Amino acid sequence: MDKVQYILDQIPIRHDLSSHIMLLGIVQGFFLAFVIFLRGKRKSAINLLGWSLLIQCLVFLDVYLCYTGLIKYVIHFNDSTEFLVLLIMPTMYFFLYTLLEREHFTFKKHWPHFVLPVLYAISQFNYYTSPIEVKINAYLGAYYRNMEFLDVPQTMDYSYHLIKDKFRWLVLFNFALYFFLSLKLVLKNRKKGWKAPKNVKVDKYIFSRNTVVIFLLLMITLLLIYLNYDDDGGDHIIGMVQTITIFITSFFVLSESRFFENSWIADKYETLSANSIDFKTLDESVSGSNEFIKPDINLKKVAEQLGTNSNTVSKLINSETGTNFNDYINQKRIVLAQKRLLDDEFKQLTVEAIGESVGFRSKSAFYNAFKKHTGQSPSSFMKQNKE
């Protein structure tokens, strides 16, 4: 153990611009993931973004420790996050999938996407359970080859190197695969002609498209680094690129924050009392048993059902959605109408009948609302999606 401690003491600690940039991204990433887990629903798309950010931060915390030399204080964890690298792209892909397809992610349905990281983790079992000398030598071989290596037991089984030596190409394959799957997903939804409400600054299609562009830039960065650096020599560059992507993501999240909306800070909304109803309660009341499809639903009836007044309900809807009561109700009706237009269970109904089934009193009212909230007519929507 004296020799082990001697070698560990020889590993220098370095803090420079690269390490500071990496640490900034890691801290910001952990904080953003914490906020997402605190505010997002468990099965929502944004929750998957939180998991992806958490995984990225754990991976680059490992990179940061190795680059600065601080890993010598927790040397047993050296290279322990490699299998997590193979989880970054699948979690980001399923974030986009859930966001655009409006389908929940489940392990039962999508488990094949996680076979590769699990198999890689299993293949590295010998390394994870190897003596500390092996892990120190692995670190020295990646960062300080000029230093003295430690003796290891001759019975040590190094078969895990068969896969470990190909790890960077597995990562590149993983990135390329999910880049193309994500690109296909975005292009598919582009054809649907989905249009965000006017109050939304960065709609989910634009966010998804920008995410795919970042995937491409990361893949190119990985390829260039793998071609120009041996072992882990260029990982700190990837860490700095990751910091940039973390702050870009933070920018997009903040861009959609209600903190900057006039409706959140304007004087005319300050009359909302501290003990008034919250939007979740209101939304559940309107959505429960499809209350919104009743043709005679109005602001006064919703307010009476909630035990408050029309003015409070109107202000709450406006402050949360940026729309008035009628647009809020119509948005819900159009989402349900889109499902019924493509559902074989309703194929015997005409387009006008489906409009009536979701609460519209006339064909013109249905067509106008559909065009306003989707950017296309019901017939165009059906034709496009059935093709």
Summary of the structure (lengths in Angstrom):
residues: 387
radius of gyration: 26.7
end to end distance: 69.2
largest distance: 85.9
contacts: 1118
relative contact order: 0.08
helix: 74%
strand: 0%
